[in-house]
Amino acid sequence: MPAPLERTEPRPNERLSRNLAVASTLALILLCLAWELWLAPTGRGTLALKALPLLAAPFGLWRYRMYTYRWLALVIWLYALEGLVRATSEGGLGQVLAGLEVVLSLVVFTACTAHIRQRLAAAKAA
């Protein structure tokens, strides 16, 4: 019998939070790459490497891995802080992209924490 946190039948609200977390993480990955490689690159595009830690997240999120939701909820604050710093220090398109990074980071955090809370509440009820 699988553990309550690793059950195979997700509830509809868990599916919604998972889908939101996956979509916003993928959007953040695409934003980081597009921003640093084409839209408003800083230097020679080496800051595009900041997307690397996020590349592992969608696979774990899609498979309902609780560990992935937990570490992503912590790591995402680095992206939010970077967006806040660049939103206040850059101008033009860079400032808009930084604001978008902050918004996507907050959506990822909210979706991950909602999913964690839903799973823990379901495990407690079981």
Rosetta blueprint (number, residue, H / E / L):
1 M L
2 P L
3 A L
4 P H
5 L H
6 E H
7 R L
8 T L
9 E L
10 P L
11 R L
12 P H
13 N H
14 E H
15 R H
16 L H
17 S H
18 R H
19 N H
20 L H
21 A H
22 V H
23 A H
24 S H
25 T H
26 L H
27 A H
28 L H
29 I H
30 L H
31 L H
32 C H
33 L H
34 A H
35 W H
36 E H
37 L H
38 W H
39 L H
40 A L
41 P L
42 T L
43 G L
44 R L
45 G L
46 T H
47 L H
48 A H
49 L H
50 K H
51 A H
52 L H
53 P H
54 L H
55 L H
56 A L
57 A H
58 P H
59 F H
60 G H
61 L H
62 W H
63 R L
64 Y L
65 R L
66 M H
67 Y H
68 T H
69 Y H
70 R H
71 W H
72 L H
73 A H
74 L H
75 V H
76 I H
77 W H
78 L H
79 Y H
80 A H
81 L H
82 E H
83 G H
84 L H
85 V H
86 R H
87 A H
88 T H
89 S H
90 E L
91 G L
92 G L
93 L H
94 G H
95 Q H
96 V H
97 L H
98 A H
99 G H
100 L H
101 E H
102 V H
103 V H
104 L H
105 S H
106 L H
107 V H
108 V H
109 F H
110 T H
111 A H
112 C H
113 T H
114 A H
115 H H
116 I H
117 R H
118 Q H
119 R H
120 L H
121 A H
122 A H
123 A H
124 K H
125 A H
126 A L
